Amino acid sequence: MSTVSYALADSATMLRRQLIRMMRYPSLTVMLVAMPIVFLLLFVYVFGGTLGAGLGGAGDGAAGGRAEYINYVTPAIILMTITSIVQGTMISVAMDMTEGIIDRFRTMAIARVSVLTGHVLGSLIQAVLAITAVLGVALLIGFRPTASPVEWLALAGVLVMMAFAFIWLSVALGLSSKSVESSSNVGLPLILLPFLGSGFVPTDSMPTALRWFAEYQPFTPLIETIRGLLMGTPIGNNAVIAIGWCAAITLGGYLWAKKLFNRESTR
């Protein structure tokens, strides 16, 4: 077998390890998936009537505003699903680094890259399942996308690209955490930033300083790209900016994670 073949075989083993871990600790996956669903239900049924009216859905009262708002907010919730799942990735990586298993792996004849690859691929599968669950709930409560089959395929590619980028970043953050407890907090900005973008209200309704930040932070073009593919709204140059951000985050996260993982000693 070639070096590449060994690396692929070792990566498959590490992926299987991550999938077994997911099955052994299903409560973590359920909690990470439940959080975006709770946000979806909260914003649609508690705030949707009022916020939807501001979007032009006030014709039928609160119900009309709510129907309008679910179509607006669901793309943000989908992105939040990805940022929620990567919280679990950070915790999983931090557990490996603090419990000594990485030291054991380093003494074995396995490809070093396979350890991180297993985490990334496992989290990517978890993210796809979580997004499917959130979309299913959104459709049940009234979300009505207008995407064509081609746009659905494009959306799938965009979401995988976004998940891949944030997973690599989360792996690096997990490696940099000093404990499992701190790893659960270090990714908090990934949960908060969608609220400071165009995910829940249009940016033109914000004060000037906040609007400037919302329009230039990375989550706004990501959300607008998802929204445009699902609902047929204008995407403009948001797709190009989103791809650029994802490429930068992926490269930065990968290089950072590789540097941290290749240190001579673990914590």
BANULO-819725 format. One record per residue: y, z, x of N, C-alpha, C, O, CB in turn. Coordinates in steps of 0.1 Angstrom, whole numbers, padded with zeros to 4 digits, always signed. Glycine has a CB too. Layout:
<recs>
YZXYZXYZXYZXYZX ...
</recs>
This chain:
<recs>
-0012+0000+0008+0000+0000+0000+0012+0000+0009+0013+0006+0019+0000+0012-0009 +0023-0007+0004+0035-0007+0011+0043+0005+0008+0040+0013+0000+0043-0020+0007 +0054+0007+0016+0063+0018+0014+0069+0018+0000+0070+0029-0007+0074+0018+0024 +0072+0007-0005+0078+0006-0019+0067+0010-0029+0071+0016-0039+0083-0009-0021 +0055+0005-0027+0044+0009-0036+0042+0024-0037+0040+0029-0048+0031+0001-0033 +0042+0030-0025+0040+0044-0025+0052+0051-0032+0050+0061-0039+0040+0049-0010 +0064+0046-0030+0076+0052-0036+0075+0051-0052+0078+0060-0059+0089+0046-0031 +0070+0039-0056+0069+0037-0071+0058+0046-0076+0060+0052-0087+0066+0023-0074 +0047+0048-0069+0036+0056-0074+0041+0071-0074+0037+0078-0084+0024+0055-0065 +0048+0075-0064+0053+0089-0064+0063+0091-0075+0063+0102-0081+0059+0092-0050 +0071+0081-0077+0082+0083-0088+0075+0084-0101+0079+0091-0110+0091+0071-0088 +0064+0076-0104+0057+0077-0116+0051+0091-0118+0050+0096-0129+0046+0066-0117 +0046+0097-0107+0040+0110-0108+0051+0120-0111+0049+0129-0120+0034+0114-0094 +0063+0119-0105+0074+0128-0108+0079+0126-0122+0084+0136-0129+0085+0126-0098 +0079+0114-0127+0083+0112-0141+0073+0119-0150+0077+0125-0160+0084+0096-0144 +0060+0117-0147+0050+0124-0156+0053+0139-0156+0051+0146-0166+0036+0121-0151 +0056+0144-0144+0059+0159-0143+0071+0163-0152+0070+0173-0159+0063+0163-0129 +0081+0154-0153+0093+0157-0161+0089+0156-0176+0094+0164-0184+0104+0148-0158 +0081+0147-0180+0077+0145-0194+0068+0157-0198+0070+0162-0209+0069+0132-0196 +0060+0162-0189+0052+0174-0192+0061+0186-0194+0058+0194-0203+0041+0176-0181 +0071+0187-0186+0080+0198-0187+0088+0197-0200+0089+0208-0207+0090+0198-0175 +0092+0185-0204+0098+0184-0217+0089+0188-0229+0094+0195-0238+0102+0169-0219 +0076+0185-0228+0067+0189-0238+0064+0204-0238+0061+0210-0249+0054+0181-0237 +0065+0210-0227+0062+0224-0226+0074+0233-0230+0073+0244-0235+0058+0228-0211 +0086+0227-0229+0098+0234-0233+0106+0226-0243+0117+0222-0240+0107+0237-0220 +0100+0224-0255+0107+0215-0265+0119+0221-0270+0128+0214-0275+0097+0212-0276 +0120+0235-0270+0132+0241-0275+0145+0237-0268+0155+0236-0275+0131+0256-0274 +0144+0234-0255+0156+0230-0248+0161+0216-0253+0172+0214-0255+0154+0229-0233 +0151+0207-0255+0154+0193-0260+0160+0194-0274+0170+0188-0277+0142+0184-0260 +0154+0202-0282+0159+0204-0296+0173+0209-0296+0181+0205-0304+0149+0214-0304 +0176+0219-0288+0189+0225-0287+0199+0215-0283+0210+0214-0288+0189+0237-0278 +0196+0207-0273+0205+0197-0267+0208+0186-0277+0219+0180-0278+0200+0191-0254 +0198+0182-0285+0199+0172-0296+0207+0177-0308+0214+0170-0314+0186+0166-0300 +0204+0190-0311+0210+0196-0323+0225+0198-0321+0232+0197-0331+0204+0210-0325 +0230+0200-0309+0245+0202-0307+0253+0190-0312+0262+0192-0320+0248+0205-0293 +0250+0178-0308+0258+0166-0313+0256+0164-0328+0266+0160-0335+0255+0154-0306 +0244+0167-0333+0242+0166-0348+0251+0176-0355+0257+0173-0366+0227+0168-0351 +0252+0188-0350+0260+0198-0356+0275+0194-0356+0282+0196-0366+0259+0212-0349 +0279+0189-0345+0293+0183-0344+0295+0172-0354+0306+0172-0361+0296+0178-0330 +0286+0163-0356+0287+0152-0365+0288+0158-0379+0298+0154-0387+0274+0143-0365 +0280+0167-0383+0281+0173-0397+0293+0180-0399+0299+0180-0409+0268+0182-0399 +0298+0188-0389+0310+0196-0390+0322+0187-0392+0330+0189-0401+0312+0204-0377 +0323+0176-0383+0335+0168-0384+0335+0159-0397+0346+0157-0402+0337+0159-0372 +0323+0155-0401+0323+0147-0413+0325+0155-0426+0334+0151-0434+0309+0139-0414 +0318+0166-0427+0319+0173-0440+0330+0184-0441+0334+0187-0452+0306+0180-0442 +0335+0188-0429+0346+0198-0430+0359+0192-0428+0369+0195-0435+0343+0209-0419 +0360+0183-0418+0373+0177-0414+0374+0162-0419+0385+0157-0419+0376+0178-0400 +0363+0156-0423+0363+0142-0426+0372+0138-0437+0378+0127-0436+0349+0138-0429 +0373+0146-0448+0382+0142-0459+0396+0141-0455+0403+0131-0459+0380+0152-0470 +0401+0150-0447+0415+0150-0442+0417+0140-0431+0427+0132-0432+0419+0164-0437 +0409+0140-0421+0411+0131-0410+0408+0116-0414+0415+0107-0409+0402+0134-0398 +0399+0114-0423+0396+0101-0428+0407+0095-0436+0410+0083-0436+0383+0100-0436 +0414+0104-0443+0426+0099-0451+0437+0093-0442+0443+0084-0445+0432+0110-0459 +0438+0099-0430+0448+0094-0420+0444+0081-0414+0452+0074-0408+0449+0104-0409 +0431+0077-0416+0426+0064-0411+0427+0053-0421+0424+0042-0418+0412+0066-0406 +0431+0057-0433+0433+0047-0443+0422+0047-0454+0420+0038-0462+0433+0034-0437 +0414+0059-0454+0403+0060-0464+0406+0069-0475+0397+0075-0481+0391+0064-0457 +0419+0071-0479+0423+0081-0489+0422+0075-0503+0424+0082-0513+0437+0085-0486 +0418+0063-0505+0418+0057-0518+0409+0064-0528+0413+0064-0540+0414+0042-0517 +0398+0068-0524+0389+0075-0532+0389+0090-0530+0379+0097-0533+0375+0070-0531 +0400+0095-0525+0401+0110-0523+0393+0114-0511+0391+0106-0501+0396+0117-0535 +0389+0127-0511+0382+0132-0499+0369+0125-0496+0366+0123-0484+0379+0147-0501 +0362+0120-0506+0349+0113-0504+0352+0100-0497+0345+0096-0488+0342+0111-0517 +0363+0093-0501+0366+0080-0495+0371+0082-0480+0367+0075-0471+0377+0074-0502 +0378+0093-0478+0383+0096-0464+0371+0100-0456+0371+0096-0444+0393+0107-0464 +0361+0107-0461+0349+0111-0454+0341+0099-0450+0336+0098-0439+0341+0121-0462 +0340+0089-0459+0332+0077-0457+0339+0069-0446+0332+0063-0437+0331+0069-0469 +0352+0069-0446+0359+0062-0435+0358+0069-0422+0356+0062-0411+0374+0061-0439 +0358+0082-0422+0358+0089-0410+0344+0089-0403+0344+0089-0390+0362+0104-0412 +0333+0089-0410+0320+0089-0404+0318+0076-0395+0312+0077-0385+0309+0090-0414 +0324+0065-0400+0323+0053-0392+0332+0054-0380+0329+0047-0370+0327+0041-0401 +0342+0061-0380+0351+0063-0369+0345+0072-0358+0346+0070-0346+0365+0067-0373 +0340+0084-0363+0336+0094-0354+0322+0093-0348+0319+0098-0337+0337+0107-0361 +0313+0085-0354+0299+0084-0349+0299+0079-0335+0290+0084-0327+0292+0075-0358 +0306+0069-0331+0306+0064-0317+0309+0075-0307+0302+0076-0296+0315+0053-0315 +0318+0084-0310+0321+0095-0301+0309+0105-0301+0306+0110-0290+0333+0103-0306 +0303+0107-0312+0291+0116-0312+0280+0111-0304+0272+0118-0298+0287+0119-0327 +0278+0097-0305+0267+0091-0297+0270+0094-0282+0260+0097-0275+0267+0076-0300 +0282+0092-0278+0285+0095-0264+0283+0109-0260+0278+0113-0250+0299+0090-0260 +0287+0118-0270+0285+0132-0268+0270+0136-0267+0266+0146-0260+0292+0140-0279 +0262+0128-0273+0247+0130-0272+0243+0129-0258+0234+0136-0253+0240+0121-0281 +0248+0118-0251+0245+0116-0237+0249+0128-0229+0242+0133-0220+0251+0103-0232 +0262+0132-0231+0267+0143-0222+0260+0156-0226+0260+0165-0217+0282+0144-0225 +0255+0157-0237+0247+0169-0241+0234+0169-0234+0229+0179-0228+0245+0170-0256 +0227+0158-0234+0214+0157-0227+0215+0160-0212+0206+0166-0206+0208+0143-0229 +0226+0155-0206+0227+0157-0191+0229+0172-0188+0227+0176-0176+0238+0149-0186 +0233+0180-0197+0233+0194-0195+0219+0199-0191+0217+0208-0182+0239+0202-0207 +0209+0194-0199+0196+0198-0196+0191+0193-0182+0183+0200-0175+0186+0192-0206 +0196+0181-0178+0192+0176-0165+0197+0185-0154+0190+0188-0144+0198+0162-0163 +0210+0190-0155+0216+0199-0145+0207+0212-0144+0204+0216-0133+0230+0203-0149 +0203+0217-0156+0195+0229-0156+0182+0227-0149+0177+0235-0141+0193+0235-0170 +0175+0216-0152+0162+0212-0147+0163+0211-0132+0154+0216-0125+0157+0199-0153 +0173+0204-0127+0175+0202-0112+0177+0215-0106+0171+0218-0095+0186+0192-0109 +0186+0223-0111+0189+0236-0105+0177+0245-0105+0175+0253-0095+0200+0243-0113 +0168+0244-0115+0156+0252-0115+0147+0248-0104+0141+0257-0097+0148+0250-0129 +0146+0235-0101+0137+0230-0090+0143+0235-0077+0135+0239-0068+0137+0215-0090 +0156+0235-0076+0162+0238-0063+0162+0253-0060+0162+0257-0048+0177+0233-0063 +0161+0261-0070+0162+0276-0068+0148+0282-0068+0147+0294-0064+0171+0282-0078 +0138+0276-0074+0125+0282-0075+0115+0278-0064+0104+0283-0064+0119+0277-0088 +0120+0270-0054+0112+0268-0042+0103+0256-0043+0097+0252-0033+0104+0279-0039 +0102+0249-0054+0093+0238-0055+0098+0226-0046+0089+0218-0041+0092+0233-0069 +0111+0225-0044+0116+0214-0035+0111+0216-0021+0107+0206-0014+0131+0213-0036 +0111+0228-0016+0105+0231-0003+0091+0227-0002+0087+0221+0008+0107+0246+0001 +0083+0229-0013+0069+0225-0013+0068+0209-0012+0060+0204-0005+0062+0230-0025 +0077+0203-0020+0076+0188-0020+0080+0182-0006+0074+0172-0002+0086+0183-0031 +0089+0189+0001+0093+0184+0014+0082+0185+0024+0083+0178+0034+0105+0191+0019 +0072+0193+0022+0061+0195+0031+0050+0185+0028+0040+0184+0035+0056+0209+0031 +0051+0178+0016+0041+0169+0012+0044+0154+0016+0056+0151+0018+0039+0170-0003 +0034+0146+0017+0035+0132+0021+0039+0124+0008+0031+0116+0004+0023+0127+0027 +0051+0126+0003+0056+0119-0008+0070+0113-0005+0077+0119+0004+0057+0128-0021 +0074+0103-0012+0087+0097-0010+0098+0107-0015+0097+0111-0027+0088+0083-0017 +0107+0110-0007+0117+0119-0011+0125+0114-0024+0128+0122-0032+0127+0122+0000 +0127+0101-0024+0135+0096-0035+0128+0098-0048+0134+0098-0059+0138+0081-0033 +0115+0100-0048+0107+0101-0061+0111+0113-0068+0110+0113-0081+0092+0101-0058 +0115+0124-0062+0118+0137-0069+0130+0135-0078+0130+0138-0089+0120+0148-0058 +0141+0129-0072+0153+0126-0080+0150+0115-0090+0155+0116-0101+0164+0123-0071 +0142+0105-0087+0140+0094-0096+0132+0100-0108+0135+0095-0119+0131+0083-0089 +0123+0109-0106+0116+0115-0117+0126+0122-0127+0124+0120-0139+0106+0125-0113 +0135+0129-0122+0145+0136-0130+0153+0126-0138+0156+0127-0150+0154+0145-0122 +0158+0115-0131+0166+0105-0137+0159+0098-0148+0165+0096-0159+0172+0095-0127 +0147+0093-0146+0140+0085-0156+0136+0094-0167+0136+0090-0179+0127+0079-0149 +0132+0106-0165+0128+0116-0175+0140+0118-0185+0139+0118-0197+0123+0129-0170 +0152+0121-0178+0164+0123-0186+0168+0111-0194+0173+0112-0205+0175+0128-0177 +0166+0099-0188+0169+0087-0195+0161+0085-0208+0166+0081-0218+0168+0074-0186 +0148+0088-0207+0139+0087-0219+0144+0097-0229+0144+0094-0241+0125+0089-0215 +0147+0109-0224+0152+0119-0233+0165+0115-0240+0167+0118-0252+0154+0133-0226 +0174+0109-0233+0187+0104-0239+0184+0094-0249+0191+0094-0260+0196+0099-0228 +0175+0084-0247+0172+0074-0257+0167+0080-0269+0171+0076-0280+0162+0063-0251 +0158+0089-0268+0152+0096-0280+0163+0104-0288+0163+0103-0300+0141+0105-0276 +0172+0110-0280+0182+0118-0287+0192+0109-0294+0196+0112-0305+0190+0127-0276 +0196+0098-0288+0206+0089-0294+0199+0083-0307+0206+0082-0317+0209+0077-0284 +0186+0080-0306+0180+0075-0318+0180+0085-0330+0182+0082-0341+0165+0071-0315 +0178+0098-0326+0178+0109-0336+0192+0110-0342+0193+0112-0354+0173+0122-0330 +0202+0110-0334+0216+0112-0339+0220+0100-0348+0226+0102-0358+0226+0113-0327 +0216+0088-0343+0219+0076-0352+0212+0077-0365+0218+0073-0375+0215+0063-0344 +0200+0081-0365+0192+0083-0377+0199+0092-0387+0200+0089-0399+0178+0088-0375 +0204+0104-0382+0211+0113-0390+0224+0107-0396+0227+0109-0407+0214+0126-0382 +0231+0100-0387+0244+0094-0391+0242+0084-0402+0249+0083-0412+0251+0087-0379 +0231+0076-0401+0228+0066-0411+0224+0073-0425+0228+0068-0435+0217+0057-0407 +0217+0084-0424+0213+0091-0436+0225+0097-0443+0225+0098-0456+0204+0103-0432 +0236+0101-0436+0248+0107-0443+0259+0097-0445+0270+0101-0449+0253+0118-0434 +0256+0084-0443+0266+0074-0447+0272+0065-0437+0281+0057-0440+0277+0081-0453 +0268+0066-0424+0273+0057-0414+0268+0043-0417+0256+0041-0419+0268+0062-0400 +0278+0033-0417+0274+0020-0420+0280+0010-0410+0291+0005-0411+0280+0016-0434 +0272+0008-0399+0277-0001-0388+0276-0016-0393+0268-0019-0402+0268+0000-0375 +0284-0024-0387+0284-0038-0390+0279-0047-0379+0281-0059-0379+0298-0043-0394 +0272-0041-0369+0268-0048-0357+0257-0059-0361+0249-0056-0369+0263-0038-0347 +0258-0070-0354+0248-0081-0355+0237-0077-0345+0238-0068-0337+0254-0095-0352 +0225-0084-0346+0214-0081-0337+0218-0083-0322+0214-0075-0314+0203-0091-0340 +0227-0092-0319+0231-0094-0306+0240-0082-0301+0238-0077-0290+0239-0107-0304 +0248-0077-0310+0257-0066-0307+0248-0053-0306+0251-0044-0298+0267-0064-0318 +0237-0052-0314+0228-0040-0312+0222-0041-0298+0220-0030-0292+0218-0040-0323 +0218-0052-0294+0212-0054-0280+0222-0050-0270+0219-0043-0260+0206-0068-0278 +0234-0055-0271+0245-0052-0262+0247-0037-0262+0250-0031-0251+0258-0060-0265 +0247-0031-0273+0250-0017-0274+0239-0009-0267+0242+0001-0260+0250-0012-0289 +0226-0013-0269+0215-0006-0262+0217-0007-0247+0215+0003-0240+0202-0013-0266 +0221-0018-0242+0223-0020-0227+0235-0011-0223+0234-0005-0212+0226-0034-0224 +0246-0011-0231+0257-0002-0227+0254+0012-0227+0258+0020-0218+0269-0005-0237 +0246+0017-0237+0243+0031-0238+0233+0035-0226+0235+0046-0221+0236+0034-0251 +0224+0027-0223+0215+0030-0212+0223+0030-0199+0221+0039-0190+0204+0019-0210 +0233+0021-0197+0241+0021-0185+0250+0034-0185+0251+0040-0174+0251+0009-0186 +0255+0038-0196+0263+0051-0196+0254+0063-0193+0258+0072-0186+0270+0052-0210 +0243+0063-0199+0233+0074-0197+0229+0075-0183+0229+0086-0177+0221+0073-0206 +0226+0064-0177+0222+0063-0163+0233+0068-0154+0230+0076-0144+0219+0048-0159 +0245+0065-0157+0257+0070-0148+0258+0085-0149+0259+0092-0139+0270+0063-0153 +0258+0090-0161+0261+0104-0163+0249+0113-0158+0250+0124-0154+0264+0108-0177 +0237+0107-0159+0225+0114-0154+0226+0116-0139+0223+0126-0134+0212+0107-0158 +0229+0105-0132+0231+0107-0117+0241+0117-0114+0240+0125-0104+0234+0093-0111 +0252+0117-0121+0263+0127-0119+0257+0141-0122+0260+0150-0114+0275+0124-0128 +0250+0142-0132+0244+0156-0135+0234+0160-0125+0233+0172-0122+0238+0155-0149 +0226+0151-0119+0217+0154-0109+0225+0160-0097+0221+0170-0091+0209+0142-0104 +0236+0154-0093+0244+0159-0082+0250+0172-0085+0250+0181-0077+0255+0149-0079 +0255+0174-0098+0260+0187-0102+0250+0198-0102+0252+0209-0098+0267+0186-0115 +0237+0194-0106+0227+0204-0106+0223+0208-0092+0220+0220-0089+0214+0198-0113 +0223+0198-0082+0220+0201-0068+0231+0210-0062+0228+0218-0053+0218+0189-0061 +0243+0209-0067+0254+0216-0061+0256+0230-0067+0263+0238-0062+0267+0209-0063 +0249+0233-0078+0250+0246-0084+0243+0256-0076+0233+0254-0070+0244+0245-0099 +0248+0268-0076+0243+0279-0068+0232+0287-0076+0225+0295-0070+0254+0289-0064 +0231+0285-0089+0221+0291-0097+0219+0283-0110+0227+0274-0113+0225+0306-0100 +0208+0287-0117+0205+0280-0130+0216+0283-0140+0220+0275-0148+0191+0284-0135 +0221+0296-0139+0232+0300-0149+0244+0292-0147+0251+0287-0156+0235+0315-0147 +0248+0290-0134+0261+0282-0131+0259+0267-0135+0269+0261-0138+0265+0284-0117 +0247+0262-0134+0245+0248-0137+0247+0245-0152+0251+0234-0155+0230+0244-0133 +0245+0255-0160+0248+0253-0175+0263+0253-0178+0266+0249-0189+0241+0264-0183 +0271+0257-0168+0286+0257-0171+0293+0246-0163+0304+0242-0167+0291+0271-0167 +0287+0241-0152+0294+0232-0144+0297+0219-0151+0307+0212-0147+0287+0230-0131 +0289+0215-0160+0291+0202-0167+0299+0204-0180+0300+0194-0188+0278+0196-0171 +0306+0215-0182+0313+0217-0195+0324+0206-0197+0326+0202-0208+0320+0231-0194 +0331+0202-0186+0341+0191-0189+0336+0179-0195+0343+0172-0202+0348+0187-0176 +0323+0176-0193+0317+0164-0199+0316+0166-0214+0315+0156-0221+0303+0161-0193 +0315+0178-0219+0315+0181-0233+0329+0180-0239+0331+0176-0250+0308+0194-0236 +0339+0185-0231+0352+0187-0237+0360+0174-0236+0369+0171-0245+0359+0197-0229 +0358+0165-0226+0366+0153-0225+0366+0144-0237+0377+0138-0240+0362+0146-0212 +0355+0142-0244+0356+0133-0255+0365+0138-0266+0371+0129-0273+0342+0132-0262 +0368+0151-0267+0378+0156-0276+0392+0152-0272+0401+0152-0281+0377+0171-0278 +0394+0149-0260+0407+0146-0255+0408+0131-0252+0416+0126-0244+0410+0153-0241 +0401+0123-0260+0402+0109-0260+0403+0103-0274+0409+0110-0283+0389+0103-0253 +0398+0091-0276+0400+0085-0289+0388+0087-0298+0386+0080-0308+0402+0070-0287 +0379+0097-0295+0367+0099-0302+0369+0104-0316+0361+0100-0325+0358+0108-0294 +0378+0113-0318+0379+0120-0331+0392+0117-0338+0392+0118-0351+0379+0135-0328 +0402+0113-0331+0415+0108-0338+0421+0097-0329+0418+0097-0317+0425+0120-0340 +0428+0088-0335+0434+0077-0327+0444+0083-0317+0451+0093-0320+0441+0067-0336 +0445+0077-0305+0453+0082-0295+0468+0081-0298+0476+0089-0293+0451+0075-0282 +0472+0072-0307+0486+0071-0311+0491+0082-0320+0503+0083-0323+0489+0057-0318 +0482+0091-0324+0486+0102-0332+0489+0114-0324+0493+0125-0329+0475+0105-0343 +0487+0113-0310+0488+0124-0301+0502+0125-0295+0509+0115-0295+0478+0123-0290 +0506+0137-0291+0519+0138-0283+0518+0129-0271+0508+0126-0266+0521+0153-0279 +0530+0126-0266+0531+0116-0255+0523+0119-0243+0515+0110-0238+0545+0114-0251 +0524+0131-0238+0516+0135-0226+0501+0134-0228+0494+0129-0220+0521+0149-0221 +0497+0140-0239+0483+0140-0242+0478+0126-0245+0467+0122-0241+0480+0149-0254 +0486+0117-0251+0482+0104-0254+0480+0096-0241+0471+0088-0240+0493+0097-0263 +0489+0098-0231+0488+0091-0218+0474+0095-0212+0467+0087-0207+0500+0095-0209 +0471+0108-0212+0459+0113-0206+0447+0107-0213+0437+0102-0207+0458+0128-0206 +0447+0107-0227+0436+0102-0235+0434+0087-0232+0422+0083-0232+0439+0105-0250 +0444+0080-0230+0442+0065-0229+0437+0061-0215+0431+0051-0214+0455+0058-0231 +0439+0070-0205+0435+0066-0191+0423+0074-0186+0419+0072-0175+0446+0068-0182 +0418+0084-0194+0406+0091-0189+0394+0082-0193+0394+0074-0202+0405+0105-0196 +0382+0084-0186+0371+0075-0187+0364+0074-0200+0358+0064-0204+0361+0078-0177 +0365+0085-0208+0357+0085-0221+0363+0076-0231+0356+0071-0240+0356+0099-0226 +0376+0074-0231+0382+0065-0241+0377+0051-0241+0373+0046-0251+0397+0065-0240 +0377+0044-0229+0371+0030-0230+0356+0030-0233+0351+0021-0239+0373+0024-0216 +0349+0041-0229+0335+0042-0232+0333+0042-0248+0325+0035-0253+0328+0054-0226 +0341+0051-0254+0340+0053-0268+0344+0040-0276+0338+0036-0285+0348+0065-0273 +0355+0034-0271+0360+0022-0278+0350+0010-0276+0350+0002-0285+0374+0018-0272 +0343+0010-0265+0333-0001-0264+0322+0001-0273+0317-0008-0280+0328-0001-0249 +0317+0014-0275+0306+0017-0285+0311+0014-0299+0304+0007-0307+0302+0031-0284 +0323+0018-0302+0329+0016-0315+0331+0001-0318+0328-0004-0329+0343+0023-0317 +0335-0007-0309+0337-0021-0311+0324-0028-0313+0323-0037-0322+0344-0027-0299 +0313-0024-0306+0300-0031-0308+0294-0027-0322+0288-0035-0328+0291-0027-0297 +0296-0014-0326+0290-0010-0338+0298-0014-0350+0292-0018-0361+0289+0005-0338 +0311-0014-0350+0320-0016-0361+0328-0028-0361+0335-0031-0371+0329-0004-0363 +0327-0036-0350+0335-0049-0350+0349-0047-0347+0357-0056-0350+0333-0056-0363 +0354-0035-0343+0368-0034-0339+0371-0040-0326+0362-0042-0318+0372-0018-0339 +0384-0044-0323+0387-0050-0311+0383-0042-0299+0386-0030-0298+0402-0054-0310 +0377-0048-0289+0373-0041-0277+0383-0043-0265+0385-0034-0257+0359-0045-0272 +0389-0055-0265+0398-0058-0255+0392-0057-0241+0381-0062-0239+0410-0049-0256 +0399-0051-0232+0394-0049-0218+0387-0036-0217+0383-0032-0205+0405-0050-0208 +0384-0029-0228+0377-0016-0227+0363-0017-0221+0358-0009-0214+0376-0009-0240 +0356-0028-0224+0342-0030-0219+0342-0032-0204+0334-0026-0197+0336-0043-0226 +0352-0039-0199+0353-0041-0184+0356-0028-0178+0350-0024-0167+0364-0052-0181 +0365-0020-0183+0369-0007-0178+0357+0002-0179+0354+0010-0169+0381-0001-0185 +0350+0002-0190+0338+0011-0192+0327+0008-0181+0321+0017-0175+0332+0009-0206 +0325-0005-0179+0315-0009-0169+0319-0004-0155+0311+0000-0147+0313-0024-0169 +0332-0006-0152+0337-0001-0139+0336+0014-0137+0331+0018-0127+0352-0005-0138 +0339+0021-0148+0337+0036-0147+0322+0040-0145+0319+0048-0137+0343+0043-0160 +0314+0033-0152+0299+0036-0151+0294+0033-0137+0286+0040-0132+0291+0028-0162 +0299+0021-0132+0294+0018-0118+0299+0028-0108+0292+0032-0099+0300+0004-0115 +0312+0032-0110+0317+0042-0100+0310+0056-0101+0307+0062-0091+0332+0044-0103 +0308+0060-0114+0301+0073-0116+0287+0072-0111+0282+0082-0104+0301+0076-0131 +0280+0061-0113+0266+0060-0108+0266+0060-0093+0258+0068-0087+0260+0047-0113 +0274+0052-0087+0274+0052-0072+0278+0065-0066+0272+0070-0057+0283+0041-0067 +0289+0071-0072+0293+0084-0066+0283+0095-0069+0280+0103-0060+0306+0088-0073 +0277+0095-0081+0267+0105-0083+0254+0104-0075+0249+0113-0070+0263+0105-0098 +0250+0091-0073+0238+0088-0064+0240+0093-0050+0232+0100-0044+0234+0074-0065 +0252+0088-0044+0254+0092-0030+0256+0107-0028+0251+0112-0018+0267+0084-0025 +0263+0113-0038+0265+0128-0037+0251+0135-0038+0248+0144-0030+0274+0132-0048 +0243+0131-0048+0230+0137-0050+0221+0135-0037+0214+0144-0033+0223+0131-0062 +0221+0123-0032+0213+0120-0020+0217+0129-0008+0209+0134-0001+0214+0105-0016 +0230+0130-0006+0235+0138+0005+0231+0153+0003+0226+0159+0012+0250+0138+0006 +0232+0158-0009+0228+0172-0012+0213+0174-0010+0209+0184-0005+0233+0176-0026 +0205+0165-0015+0191+0166-0015+0185+0165-0001+0175+0172+0002+0185+0156-0024 +0192+0158+0008+0187+0156+0021+0191+0167+0031+0189+0166+0043+0191+0142+0026 +0198+0177+0026+0201+0188+0034+0188+0195+0040+0178+0194+0033+0209+0199+0027 +0189+0200+0051+0177+0206+0058+0171+0217+0051+0159+0219+0051+0180+0209+0072 +0179+0226+0044+0174+0237+0038+0179+0238+0024+0190+0233+0020+0179+0250+0045 +0171+0244+0015+0175+0246+0001+0181+0260+0000+0180+0268+0009+0163+0244-0008 +0187+0262-0012+0193+0275-0014+0182+0286-0015+0186+0298-0017+0202+0275-0026 
</recs>
